Amino acid sequence: MTSAGRYHLLLTTTGGRPVQRGWWHVEETARRKFVRWIGEYGSIPDAQVTLTDEETGDQLAAWPDDSPNAVSGES
């Protein structure tokens, strides 16, 4: 069995309930999925999408977010 990827994508809804998760080894792939998930699931009430680096614990991107670069996943 292979290990989960370093980059963790999480889709939650009301009350932080997890709906979907994904792990990728390549950050670029995870960021593309982040943008795709916003397009696919952004209309779900109270949807939130987060991208986390599991090695460092840093949250790399979050949606919705007030920052102008939130959809691209850039800080």
C-alpha positions, 0 to 999 in steps of 0.5 A, spaced: 500 500 500 502 506 498 502 512 503 497 518 502 500 524 498 503 530 502 497 535 500 491 534 503 484 537 500 478 537 504 471 539 502 466 540 508 459 543 509 455 545 515 458 544 521 465 542 518 462 535 516 467 532 511 464 530 505 470 529 500 477 528 501 483 527 497 491 527 497 496 528 492 504 528 492 505 534 487 503 540 490 501 543 483 496 537 482 493 539 488 492 546 487 489 544 480 484 540 484 483 545 489 480 550 483 476 544 480 473 542 487 471 550 488 467 550 481 464 543 482 462 543 489 462 551 491 454 551 490 453 546 496 450 550 502 456 552 507 461 549 502 468 550 504 475 547 501 481 547 504 488 545 502 493 543 507 501 541 507 501 535 511 508 535 512 508 542 515 501 543 517 500 549 513 494 551 510 496 553 503 489 555 501 482 556 503 475 557 500 471 561 501 476 567 503 476 574 503 483 575 500 483 576 492 488 570 490 483 565 494 481 561 488 488 560 485 490 558 491 496 563 492 497 567 498 
